[in-house]
Amino acid sequence: MPDVAYLVAGWLFLIGAYGIVVSRSVVNTVVCLSVAQSSTYVLLLAIGYRHGGTAPVFGDIPSNEHVVDPVVQALVFTDVVVSATVTAVLLALAIQARKRRGSLDPDHLSELSR
């Protein structure tokens, strides 16, 4: 199972990176960045996966029982929050760029540096 998860994580990252490279709109670039970031969720969960593992609730589990790593689950949750925040900020910047320049094409937005 983890081998497939590594392949899915790589595939998601490549699809997101390809979309970022060929995108002609800032909104599409933000969406493709979110897809590339979602590959980290799959990768972290694959790293923390343990075959036959149970939930990391230690009150009623014998000490020799295999459990899934709770640190990795916390990292994934943190990654989701950071990803949502980055997406919200980038979309807010895209809205402001559209209001001020009237376009979301990166070629037209290059004039912002002047």
C-alpha positions in Angstrom: 0.0 0.0 0.0 2.7 2.6 0.8 4.4 2.1 -2.5 1.2 3.1 -4.3 0.9 6.1 -2.0 4.4 7.3 -3.0 3.5 7.0 -6.7 0.2 8.9 -6.1 2.1 11.6 -4.2 4.7 11.9 -7.0 1.9 12.0 -9.6 0.0 14.7 -7.8 3.2 16.8 -7.5 4.0 16.4 -11.2 0.5 17.3 -12.3 0.5 20.4 -10.0 4.0 21.5 -11.2 3.0 21.0 -14.8 -0.1 23.1 -14.3 1.9 25.9 -12.6 4.3 26.0 -15.6 1.7 26.1 -18.3 -1.0 28.2 -16.6 -2.0 31.4 -18.2 -4.1 32.7 -15.2 -3.2 33.5 -11.7 -6.2 31.6 -10.4 -5.3 28.5 -12.3 -1.7 28.8 -10.9 -3.1 29.0 -7.3 -5.3 25.9 -7.9 -2.3 24.0 -9.4 -0.2 25.0 -6.4 -2.9 23.6 -4.1 -2.8 20.3 -6.1 1.0 20.2 -5.7 0.7 20.9 -2.0 -1.8 18.0 -1.6 0.9 15.6 -2.6 2.6 16.4 0.7 -0.5 15.1 2.5 -0.3 11.8 0.7 3.4 11.5 1.2 3.3 12.2 4.9 0.5 9.8 5.5 2.4 7.1 3.5 5.4 7.7 5.7 3.4 7.3 8.9 1.4 4.3 7.7 2.0 1.1 9.5 0.5 -2.1 8.2 -2.0 -3.5 10.7 -1.7 -0.4 12.8 -4.5 1.0 14.9 -5.5 4.5 15.9 -3.0 6.1 18.3 -5.3 6.0 21.3 -3.2 4.5 24.0 -5.8 4.0 26.8 -6.9 0.5 25.9 -4.2 -0.8 23.6 -1.6 -3.3 24.8 2.0 -2.0 24.7 3.1 -4.5 22.0 0.3 -3.4 19.5 1.4 -1.5 16.4 -0.1 2.0 16.1 0.0 4.6 13.4 2.4 7.5 14.1 0.4 10.4 15.6 3.1 12.9 14.9 2.7 12.4 11.2 -1.0 12.9 11.5 -0.4 16.2 13.3 1.9 17.3 10.6 -0.7 16.5 7.9 -3.3 18.5 9.8 -0.8 21.4 10.1 0.0 21.2 6.4 -3.7 21.4 5.6 -4.1 24.5 7.6 -1.0 26.2 6.1 -2.2 25.2 2.6 -5.7 26.7 3.2 -4.1 29.9 4.5 -1.7 30.2 1.5 -4.5 29.6 -0.9 -6.7 32.2 0.7 -3.9 34.9 0.7 -3.0 34.1 -3.0 -6.6 34.3 -4.1 -7.0 37.6 -2.2 -3.9 39.0 -4.0 -5.4 37.7 -7.3 -8.6 39.6 -6.6 -6.7 42.8 -5.9 -4.6 42.4 -9.1 -7.8 41.9 -11.1 -9.4 45.1 -9.6 -6.3 47.2 -10.2 -5.1 45.9 -13.6 -8.2 44.3 -15.0 -6.5 41.1 -15.9 -5.2 37.9 -14.3 -2.8 37.1 -17.2 0.8 37.0 -15.8 2.1 38.8 -18.9 -0.1 41.8 -18.1 0.7 41.7 -14.4 4.4 42.1 -15.1 3.8 45.9 -15.2 3.2 45.9 -11.4 6.9 46.2 -10.8 7.1 49.7 -12.3 
